[in-house]
Amino acid sequence: MDEYTADLFISRDDTSDSSPPQQRQPPPTVVVDEWPQDSDANDTTPSKKSPSGLRSRIANNLSKKTSIQDRLVERLLQQVIPESSDGLAAGDDTLAPGFPADKTSTFSQRPNFNITTMSNNFRRFNARIGVVFKFQARVVRLLSWRRPTHTLSLLAVYTFVCLDPYLLAVVPLAGFLLAVFIPHFLARHPAPPSGTLSSEQSVGYSPKGPPLAPARTVKPVKELSKDFFRNMRDLQNSMDDFCVAHDSVVSSVLPITNFSNEALSSALFLALTLTTVFMTTFASVFPWRLIALVAGWGLILSGHPAIAPLLTHTHDTHVAPHQPLARSSVEAWIAADIILDSAPETREVEIFELQRQSHDEWEPWLFSPSPYDPLSQPRIAGERPRGTRFFEDVLPPDGWEWSEKKWALDLWSREWVEERIITGVEVETEGERWVYDMYDENSSFSGGVMDSPTTAKGKARVPAAPTLSWEEGEDGTGRRGEWRRRRWVRLVKRRATTSPA
């Protein structure tokens, strides 16, 4: 029987662990498994149907059916979710979703989402998670006073740590010695069974001599065993506990911290700010050892079976009836003392109306976000101005909306020219407030600094009469260049978004 069951109980975990983690699985294909022939079944099936052999055959059949279903579902998911989809790429960094990870990092070596891998990893995880649930059960048993001596021992250790905080460095070392090394040593050197020796011979336990028992190891539980399903039950309950705790924290903490109620969140922010300033100044005055000692004892004593009902009754009798009055008082104080800004943030935006001279007439050209002055980068590069032809096509910036219905002409044309340090232009300080390009009859270049022109023999020409600068050429005197512009302004305000960021 052993020579057959040794082959039947080969676990998936061992085979999966032996494969290299970086090796990618081949593309999934739909394979129809055939039933083994009679000769193969006779060679590998034990003569007697034992429970272990039946369990292994059931596990093998279920694994075959599960693998076919997993591959079918995987092929369907590959049709729905492409390999290059955002958030599913194997090279994406888990700590920074959407950004490719470094090629040398660990995340870039991990496989992509795969149904078969997910199923195998879940079975492996469920076979090994039992130690966590055992530790959780022991902690709950320790804090719930199932054995008062154990809980009192915990309180004694906690008291020594509170009185002498330097012992906090000793507790993990002592716990490792008492909880790991000593139990494993006793497992290798067990005491003799009770009743095998007379009262005179059994003088006590002696660790002398060679090891008498094999070393204790932690093995994954077998699939379809009681421990496997017990782990699944505990995992199911842990997921439910996490969801309940997460929802309770979100429903209780998030509304007072995410500024959905700005008055309440502002009051809490003010209280935390004042508390931070106070604790920064007077934190050294408080007896923190005594506070930690009393808080720890009170927290653990509140879980005692005789004290917990008394605390619940006291809360329901004396505290709960006064909670609505206290809440209403706090809300009234917040509404009276916390003043919020009711008006949205406003800014002034600008647009430049450009016109071009054509046959002694000015032709409306477009509305541009830049003045397109003679020394601007697009003008020097020979690019045409960019913008829209009509006022109605001018849109507010992203995240903003119009606060005024109409555009207003900027009457301080000289101010915005000086702010931008624009040269080679002529400014109108009255009328329609146009800003013209200066005209140069010797060159098509308007404005700025230019070289003196020379003749073909290299002799300098007679310099022409100096052109008027924009300070000297005000009020439309002199000839104008090819372009003119004027500035329009309008107020915008922040637009409220309906969807959370």
C-alpha positions in Angstrom: 0.0 0.0 0.0 2.8 2.4 0.8 4.5 2.0 -2.6 1.3 3.1 -4.3 0.2 5.9 -2.0 3.7 7.4 -2.1 3.1 8.3 -5.8 -0.6 9.2 -5.3 0.1 11.9 -2.7 2.5 14.0 -4.7 1.3 17.5 -4.0 0.9 20.3 -6.6 2.7 22.5 -4.2 5.9 20.5 -4.5 5.8 20.5 -8.3 5.0 24.2 -8.4 7.7 25.1 -5.9 10.3 23.2 -7.9 9.8 25.2 -11.0 11.6 28.5 -11.3 9.5 31.5 -10.4 10.7 33.5 -13.5 9.6 30.8 -16.0 6.5 31.9 -17.8 3.7 29.4 -18.6 3.0 28.5 -22.2 -0.1 30.0 -23.8 -3.3 28.2 -22.5 -4.9 25.7 -24.8 -8.0 23.7 -24.5 -7.1 20.1 -23.9 -9.6 17.2 -23.5 -8.2 14.7 -21.1 -8.8 11.1 -21.9 -9.6 8.5 -19.3 -6.7 6.1 -18.6 -6.7 2.7 -20.1 -7.4 -0.3 -18.0 -3.8 -1.4 -18.1 -2.7 1.9 -16.8 -5.3 1.9 -14.1 -4.4 -1.6 -13.0 -0.7 -0.6 -12.8 -1.2 2.5 -10.7 -4.3 1.6 -8.6 -3.9 -0.2 -5.3 -5.6 -3.6 -4.9 -7.6 -2.4 -1.9 -9.6 0.8 -2.0 -8.3 2.7 1.0 -9.7 6.2 2.1 -6.4 7.8 1.2 -6.4 6.3 -2.3 -10.0 7.3 -2.9 -9.3 10.9 -1.7 -6.3 11.1 -4.0 -8.3 9.8 -7.0 -11.0 12.4 -6.3 -8.4 15.1 -6.0 -6.8 14.1 -9.3 -10.2 14.0 -11.1 -11.2 17.4 -9.7 -7.8 18.9 -10.6 -8.3 17.7 -14.2 -11.7 19.2 -14.5 -10.6 22.4 -12.8 -7.7 22.7 -15.1 -10.0 22.5 -18.2 -12.4 25.0 -16.7 -9.5 27.3 -15.8 -8.1 27.2 -19.3 -11.5 27.9 -20.8 -12.1 30.8 -18.6 -8.6 32.0 -19.3 -9.1 32.0 -23.0 -12.4 34.0 -22.5 -10.6 36.5 -20.4 -7.8 36.9 -22.9 -10.5 37.9 -25.5 -11.9 40.5 -23.1 -8.8 41.8 -21.4 -5.8 42.4 -23.7 -2.3 41.7 -22.5 -1.3 45.4 -22.8 -4.2 46.6 -20.8 -3.4 49.3 -18.2 -2.8 47.9 -14.8 -2.4 44.3 -16.0 1.0 44.4 -17.6 3.6 42.3 -16.0 6.1 45.2 -16.0 4.0 47.6 -14.1 5.2 48.7 -10.7 2.8 47.7 -7.9 3.8 50.7 -5.8 3.2 53.1 -8.8 0.4 51.8 -11.0 0.5 52.9 -14.6 4.2 53.6 -14.6 6.6 50.9 -16.0 8.9 49.5 -13.4 12.6 49.4 -13.6 13.9 46.4 -15.6 16.1 45.3 -12.8 13.4 45.5 -10.2 11.5 42.5 -8.7 8.1 43.6 -10.1 9.3 43.4 -13.7 10.0 39.7 -13.2 6.6 38.8 -12.0 4.1 37.0 -14.3 1.0 38.6 -15.7 -2.6 37.8 -14.5 -3.4 34.2 -15.2 -6.4 32.1 -14.1 -4.3 28.9 -13.7 -1.6 30.7 -11.8 -4.3 32.4 -9.6 -5.9 29.0 -8.8 -2.6 27.3 -8.0 -1.5 30.2 -5.8 -4.8 30.2 -3.9 -4.5 26.5 -3.2 -0.9 26.9 -2.1 -1.8 29.9 0.0 -4.8 28.2 1.6 -2.6 25.1 2.5 -0.1 27.3 4.3 -2.3 30.0 6.0 -3.3 27.8 8.9 -0.4 29.0 11.1 -1.7 32.6 10.9 -5.2 31.6 12.0 -3.7 29.5 14.9 -1.7 32.6 16.0 -4.9 34.7 15.7 -6.9 32.2 17.8 -4.2 32.2 20.5 -4.2 36.0 20.7 -8.0 36.1 21.0 -7.8 33.4 23.7 -5.1 35.3 25.5 -7.1 38.6 25.5 -10.5 37.1 26.3 -9.4 35.6 29.7 -9.9 32.0 28.6 -7.0 31.1 30.9 -6.7 33.9 33.5 -3.1 32.8 34.4 -1.9 33.5 30.8 -3.6 36.9 30.7 -2.2 37.9 34.1 1.2 36.8 32.9 0.8 39.1 29.8 -0.2 42.0 32.1 2.8 41.3 34.3 5.2 41.5 31.3 3.4 44.6 30.1 3.8 46.2 33.5 7.5 45.6 33.6 7.9 47.1 30.1 5.9 50.2 31.0 8.0 50.7 34.2 11.3 50.1 32.4 10.9 50.7 28.6 14.4 49.3 27.9 13.0 45.8 28.5 11.1 46.2 25.2 14.3 45.1 23.4 14.4 42.0 25.6 10.8 40.8 25.1 11.2 39.7 21.4 14.4 37.8 22.2 12.9 36.1 25.2 9.7 35.3 23.3 11.7 33.7 20.5 13.6 31.5 23.0 10.5 30.4 24.9 8.1 30.0 22.0 10.4 28.6 19.3 13.6 27.0 20.6 12.4 25.3 23.8 9.3 23.6 22.3 11.4 22.3 19.4 14.0 21.0 21.7 11.4 19.3 23.8 10.0 17.7 20.7 13.4 16.2 19.9 14.0 15.1 23.5 10.5 14.0 24.7 9.8 12.9 28.3 9.1 9.2 28.9 5.5 8.2 28.7 3.6 8.4 32.0 3.2 5.0 33.7 6.1 3.3 32.1 8.3 3.7 35.2 7.7 3.2 38.9 7.5 6.2 41.3 11.0 5.5 42.5 12.5 5.5 39.0 10.6 8.5 37.6 12.7 11.2 39.3 12.0 13.9 36.7 12.6 14.9 33.2 16.2 14.8 32.0 17.2 16.2 28.6 20.4 14.2 28.5 21.1 11.7 25.7 20.7 11.6 22.0 17.6 12.9 20.2 14.7 10.4 20.5 12.2 11.9 18.1 12.3 13.6 14.7 12.4 17.4 14.5 9.1 19.2 14.3 8.4 20.7 10.9 5.6 22.8 9.4 4.0 21.1 6.3 1.2 22.4 4.1 -2.1 20.7 4.7 -3.3 18.2 2.1 -6.0 19.3 -0.3 -9.6 18.1 0.5 -8.6 17.5 4.1 -10.4 18.9 7.1 -7.6 21.3 7.8 -7.8 22.6 4.2 -11.5 23.3 4.5 -11.0 24.7 7.9 -8.5 27.2 6.5 -10.9 28.1 3.7 -13.6 28.8 6.4 -11.3 31.0 8.4 -10.1 32.8 5.3 -13.7 33.4 4.3 -14.5 34.8 7.7 -11.4 36.9 7.7 -12.3 38.5 4.4 -15.8 39.3 5.8 -14.2 40.8 8.9 -11.9 43.0 6.8 -14.8 44.2 4.7 -16.9 45.0 7.7 -14.0 46.8 9.4 -13.1 48.7 6.2 -16.7 49.8 5.7 -17.1 50.9 9.3 -13.9 53.0 9.1 -14.9 54.5 5.9 -18.4 55.4 7.1 -17.2 56.8 10.5 -13.8 58.4 9.8 -14.0 59.5 6.2 -17.0 61.8 6.4 -15.2 64.0 9.1 -11.9 64.0 7.3 -12.6 64.4 3.6 -14.2 67.9 3.9 -17.5 66.7 2.6 -18.8 68.7 5.6 -16.3 71.5 5.4 -17.4 73.1 8.7 -16.9 69.9 10.7 -13.6 69.0 9.0 -12.3 72.5 9.5 -13.2 72.4 13.2 -11.4 69.0 13.5 -8.4 70.4 11.6 -8.3 73.4 14.0 -8.5 71.2 17.0 -5.7 68.9 15.8 -3.6 71.9 15.0 -4.0 73.3 18.5 -3.4 69.9 20.0 -0.2 69.5 17.9 1.1 72.9 19.1 0.2 72.1 22.7 1.8 68.6 22.7 4.9 70.0 21.0 5.4 72.3 24.0 4.2 70.2 26.9 4.6 66.6 25.8 7.6 66.2 28.1 5.5 67.0 31.2 3.1 64.1 30.9 3.9 60.8 32.8 3.8 58.6 29.7 4.8 55.4 31.5 1.9 55.7 33.9 -0.5 56.6 31.1 0.6 53.6 29.1 0.3 51.3 32.1 -3.2 52.4 33.0 -4.4 52.4 29.4 -3.1 48.8 28.8 -4.6 47.4 32.0 -7.9 49.2 31.3 -8.1 47.9 27.8 -7.3 44.3 28.7 -9.6 44.4 31.8 -12.5 45.6 29.7 -12.5 42.2 27.9 -13.0 40.3 31.2 -16.3 38.3 31.2 -17.3 40.0 34.5 -16.4 43.6 33.6 -17.5 43.7 29.9 -21.3 43.5 30.6 -20.9 46.1 33.4 -19.2 48.5 31.0 -21.9 47.9 28.4 -24.7 48.6 30.9 -23.0 51.7 32.1 -22.6 53.1 28.6 -26.2 52.4 27.7 -27.5 53.9 30.9 -25.4 57.0 31.5 -23.5 57.8 28.2 -25.9 57.0 25.3 -28.8 59.2 26.5 -26.5 62.3 26.5 -24.9 61.7 23.1 -27.5 63.5 21.0 -27.3 66.6 23.2 -23.5 66.7 23.0 -23.6 66.2 19.3 -26.1 69.0 18.8 -24.0 71.4 21.0 -20.9 70.6 19.0 -22.7 71.2 15.7 -24.1 74.5 17.0 -20.7 75.7 18.0 -19.2 74.7 14.6 -22.0 76.5 12.8 -21.5 79.7 14.8 -17.7 79.9 15.0 -16.5 78.3 11.8 -16.8 80.7 8.9 -16.2 79.3 5.4 -15.4 81.2 2.2 -18.7 81.3 0.2 -17.4 83.0 -3.0 -15.4 80.8 -5.4 -11.9 81.7 -6.5 -11.8 84.1 -9.4 -9.0 85.0 -11.8 -8.7 87.3 -14.8 -7.9 85.8 -18.2 -6.8 87.7 -21.3 -7.1 87.4 -25.1 -5.5 89.5 -27.8 -7.5 90.7 -30.8 -5.1 90.7 -33.8 -5.8 92.6 -37.0 -3.7 92.7 -40.2 -3.3 95.7 -42.6 -4.5 95.0 -46.1 -4.9 97.7 -48.8 -5.0 100.6 -46.4 -7.6 98.7 -44.3 -7.3 96.7 -41.1 -8.7 93.2 -41.6 -9.8 91.2 -38.5 -7.5 88.2 -38.3 -8.1 86.2 -35.1 -8.1 86.1 -31.3 -4.8 84.8 -29.9 -3.5 84.1 -26.4 -0.2 86.0 -27.2 0.2 89.6 -28.5 2.3 88.4 -31.5 4.7 91.4 -31.0 7.6 92.0 -33.3 10.2 90.3 -31.0 8.1 87.3 -30.1 9.4 83.8 -30.8 6.7 82.9 -33.3 7.2 86.2 -35.1 10.9 85.8 -35.5 10.5 82.1 -36.6 8.1 83.2 -39.3 5.1 81.4 -37.9 1.6 82.6 -38.3 -0.3 83.5 -35.1 -2.5 80.9 -33.6 -6.0 81.3 -32.2 -9.6 81.4 -33.1 -11.6 83.6 -35.5 -14.5 84.5 -33.3 -15.0 85.6 -29.7 -17.6 82.9 -29.1 -15.0 80.2 -29.8 -12.7 81.4 -27.0 -13.1 78.9 -24.1 -12.1 79.2 -20.4 -9.1 77.3 -19.1 -9.7 73.7 -17.9 -11.4 73.5 -14.5 -12.7 77.1 -14.8 -15.9 78.7 -16.1 -16.9 82.2 -17.0 -17.8 84.5 -14.2 -18.8 87.5 -16.4 -21.0 87.5 -19.4 -18.9 89.7 -21.7 -15.3 90.6 -22.4 -14.0 94.0 -21.4 -11.5 96.0 -23.3 -8.3 96.8 -21.4 -8.0 100.6 -21.4 -4.5 100.5 -19.9 -2.8 99.4 -23.0 0.5 101.0 -22.1 0.6 99.0 -18.8 0.5 95.6 -20.3 3.1 96.6 -23.0 5.4 97.8 -20.2 4.8 94.6 -18.2 5.9 92.4 -21.1 8.8 94.7 -22.1 7.6 94.9 -25.7 9.5 97.2 -28.0 9.1 98.2 -31.6 5.4 99.1 -31.2 3.2 102.2 -31.0 0.6 102.5 -28.3 -2.7 104.3 -28.4 -3.5 105.8 -25.0 -7.0 106.9 -26.2 -9.7 105.7 -28.4 -9.7 101.9 -29.2 -6.4 101.2 -27.5 -4.6 99.5 -30.4 -0.9 98.7 -30.2 0.6 99.0 -33.7 3.9 97.6 -35.1 6.4 100.3 -35.9 6.9 100.8 -39.7 10.5 100.7 -41.1 10.7 101.8 -44.7 14.2 100.5 -45.2 13.5 96.9 -44.3 10.7 94.5 -43.9 11.8 93.8 -40.4 9.7 95.8 -37.9 11.0 96.7 -34.5 14.0 95.5 -32.5 17.6 96.1 -33.3 18.8 95.8 -36.9 22.2 96.3 -38.7 22.8 99.4 -40.9 22.3 98.6 -44.6 25.3 98.9 -47.0 25.7 99.4 -50.7 27.1 96.9 -53.1 30.6 98.5 -52.8 30.6 98.1 -49.1 30.1 101.8 -48.3 27.6 102.7 -45.7 24.5 104.4 -46.9 23.3 107.7 -45.5 21.3 106.7 -42.4 17.7 107.3 -42.6 15.8 109.5 -40.2 15.3 107.8 -36.9 12.0 106.1 -36.5 9.8 106.9 -33.5 9.8 104.6 -30.6 6.5 103.6 -28.9 7.1 106.2 -26.3 7.4 108.9 -29.0 4.8 107.6 -31.4 1.8 107.7 -29.2 -1.7 108.7 -30.3 -1.4 107.1 -33.7 1.2 109.5 -35.3 3.5 108.2 -38.0 3.2 105.2 -40.3 2.2 101.8 -38.9 3.4 98.3 -39.4 1.6 95.1 -40.6 -0.1 94.1 -37.4 -2.0 95.7 -34.5 -3.5 94.2 -31.4 -5.5 95.1 -28.3 -6.2 93.3 -25.1 -9.5 92.0 -23.8 -10.0 90.6 -20.3 -12.7 88.6 -18.6 -13.1 87.0 -15.1 -13.3 83.2 -14.6 -14.1 81.2 -11.5 -13.3 77.7 -10.4 -15.8 75.1 -11.7 -17.2 72.6 -9.1 -16.7 69.0 -10.1 -19.4 66.5 -9.4 -17.3 63.3 -9.5 -14.7 62.7 -6.7 -11.0 63.0 -7.7 
